[in-house]
Amino acid sequence: MAAAVLRKGGVCLWRGVVGSRLSHAQAACRDILEGELEGIKAAGTWKTERVITSKQAVTIRVQGQHEGILNFCSNNYLGLSSHPEVVQAGKDALDKYGAGLSSVRFICGTQDIHTELEGKIAKFHNRDDAILYASCFDANAGLFEILLTPEDAVLSDELNHASIIDGIRLCKARKFRYQHKNVQDLEAKLLECQDARMKLIVTDGVFSMDGNVAPLPEICSLADKHNALVFVDECHATGFFGATGRGTEEHFGLGSTRVDIINSTLGKALGGAAGGYTTGPKQLIALLRQRARPYLFSNSVPPPVVACASKVFDLLLGSAGFAEKVQANTDRFRSQMTDAGFTVAGENHPICPVMLGDARLASTFADLMLEKGIFVIGFSFPVVPKGKARIRVQISASHSFEDIDRTVEAFKQVGKKLGVIS
Ligand SMILES: Cc1ncc(COP(=O)(O)O)c(C=O)c1O
């Protein structure tokens, strides 16, 4: 907008443009923010958003690039974001149920499709019940504050997702942060809070930056030994990890009910639109419906989004084949990249971090990959630790072997050019 916005007294807001006068506070604020922005640029960690002008899919259109860019950095692990049945379900729901509810769930924002989807989620995870949120960030923000009191203790992996960290900040339980995946440290912390009324161990099932997996069998054994509960965030596991996509529990052969509480997202493998949920004991879900703040004070999930996710669960409940393809693709990518001399971190998960170290190198590498028609992104501080910049490749069931081979070839060419491999 080109016009300055005027306040009643005639003083321009600091976002106002050409010729506008700024108050001292407005000018000072702008200076502070400019300083921050310059600092990010100077550190080489500025994130530029590339603009996609097509659906999310294996082949995408990227603004300013030639046609047919291969996409290797989305969380569309099952390729369902633009699956025709999923898209059709969203269109039908738009016609039947409208664009949105203009309401939170407990006022007049609950439709039959919301409760149906919650039923399917609980069935998929073999749990009592489930509660929907607008995002998994909200599910993580809502849970801990309601479940835990000052009489309780929460023990959280130091590399858990930001939304878990924020959610735990909101609760009044005693807080313990254990070293990443370190079960000895976890046990030491459990011993420090033996007297707590409830002890909750909190971990990502799969850690999104490193593609590595929580040591769930050991965590569950410690939970048994020390009378603790286990919470797992399954955003990077639900739908595709484990033989039938039931997630980290299934990956480790722990059955489908060992973990006490699961939070996950509808915004990645499960259609990729938006939404999150908690699934677990019915008393917990009932209490969250009464008290969880992101549920009580935020709008109902829009009907087309609900219908898309619901169709995804129909597909997953009706077939077990989805997880196999993504695993075969992952094996192919990881082995070829390792043979070529790259260091690929993680544990045989579709998140394949190609480790480069330097932030600028990662960003240049990604730019050169785009010139070769492959969309990948460099990750650097503060998203990952300083000196551990990487390109996080994500494999999808919808990639073909030819797509994988073409991408490995591009990595080899760019890697040689930039001196990463010989
Ligand atoms: C481990 C983990 N938890 C939670 C979230 C938040 O999910 P949503 O996008 O549904 O808010 C993410 C998304 O990046 C995630 O990776």
The ligand as an SDF file (V2000), in Angstrom:
LIG
                    3D

 16 16  0  0  0  0  0  0  0  0999 V2000
    7.9880  -32.2900   15.4610 C   0  0  0  0  0  0  0  0  0  0  0  0
    6.9710  -31.2340   15.1240 C   0  0  0  0  0  0  0  0  0  0  0  0
    6.0090  -30.9370   16.0230 N   0  0  0  0  0  0  0  0  0  0  0  0
    5.0850  -30.0070   15.7610 C   0  0  0  0  0  0  0  0  0  0  0  0
    5.0700  -29.3130   14.5710 C   0  0  0  0  0  0  0  0  0  0  0  0
    4.0010  -28.3020   14.2980 C   0  0  0  0  0  0  0  0  0  0  0  0
    3.0740  -28.8460   13.4120 O   0  0  0  0  0  0  0  0  0  0  0  0
    2.0120  -27.9160   12.6780 P   0  0  0  0  0  0  0  0  0  0  0  0
    2.6280  -27.4720   11.3980 O   0  0  0  0  0  0  0  0  0  0  0  0
    0.8080  -28.7770   12.5030 O   0  0  0  0  0  0  0  0  0  0  0  0
    1.7490  -26.7760   13.6130 O   0  0  0  0  0  0  0  0  0  0  0  0
    6.0440  -29.5810   13.6070 C   0  0  0  0  0  0  0  0  0  0  0  0
    6.0640  -28.8240   12.3240 C   0  0  0  0  0  0  0  0  0  0  0  0
    7.0540  -28.3390   11.8740 O   0  0  0  0  0  0  0  0  0  0  0  0
    7.0230  -30.5690   13.8850 C   0  0  0  0  0  0  0  0  0  0  0  0
    7.9760  -30.8550   12.9990 O   0  0  0  0  0  0  0  0  0  0  0  0
  1  2  1  0
  2  3  1  0
  2 15  2  0
  3  4  2  0
  4  5  1  0
  5  6  1  0
  5 12  2  0
  6  7  1  0
  7  8  1  0
  8  9  2  0
  8 10  1  0
  8 11  1  0
 12 13  1  0
 12 15  1  0
 13 14  2  0
 15 16  1  0
M  END
$$$$
